Amino acid sequence: MTARTGLIIVVLLAAGCSGGFGGGGGEGGIRQVGGTTLVEDAEGATLMIDENGCQSVVPAGSSIAEPVLDGDGAPVCVAPAG
């Protein structure tokens, strides 16, 4: 397990313990946990954008974040706003 994966797991656990995930009515939403943005869709999948702008996806029904990769296998990262 990489340090990044460990951090993602910690963020997911913290969000789950605070009621940030699941449960509610099938609605998606955007949450901020520390420096990570979590975008949950109506199907239960979650897009995670870390403080560096790099993206990971937690599929619906899973607790494992999978990095979003481009066609060359490099992580997909977006420039921070501002």
N, C-alpha and C positions, 0 to 999 in steps of 0.2 A: 504494500500500500504506500503510495506516495504521500508526501506532506499535504499536497493539495487535496487529494482524495480524503485524507483524514479530516481536513478542515471542512470539507463539504459535508461529511457525515456529522460532524459536530454541529454545523449550522442547521442541518435537517433535524437533528435531535432537539436542538434548542427551539426551533420553530414548532415542532410537534408538541413539545412539552408546554409551550405557551399557547397552544390552540391555534397556531398559524396555519395548519393544514387540515384538510379533510372535513368530514362532517357536513358541512353546510350547504345544502340545497342545490348542488350541482353548478354553482356559479364560479366563474373564474375570478381572479383578482391579482393585484400587484401588491407586494409587501417588500419592505426593506428590513433586513436583519443584519445588523452590523454594516459592513461595507458591501454586502451582497444583495442584489435585487432578485426577488423571486416572482415569476409570472406564472400563475396557475391557470390552466384553461378549464373549460367546462367539463372536459373528459377526465380530469384528474392528473394530467401530465404537468410537470413544472419545468420551466426554463429558468436556469440560474445564471445570472451575470455577476461575476465576481468583481472585486474592486479594481482589477486590471482590465475589465471589459471582456474577459474570456467567458465563453458560454459553455454550459453543460445542460443536459436534459435528464430529468428523472421521469421515466415513463410511468404512466398510470399503473398503480398496483405494485410498484417497485420502491425500494428505498436506496437504490444504487444510482448515483449520478454518472452519466456517460458523457464524456467531452464531445462537443460539436466540432467536427473536423471538416476542413475544406477538401477539395478534390485531390490535393497533394498530400493529405494526411496531417496538415498543420492545424493547430487549434484556431478556431474562429474567435477573434477578439474585435470588439468595437471600440472606437475612441470614446473616452468619457465625455459627457456633455459639459459644456462650459468652457 
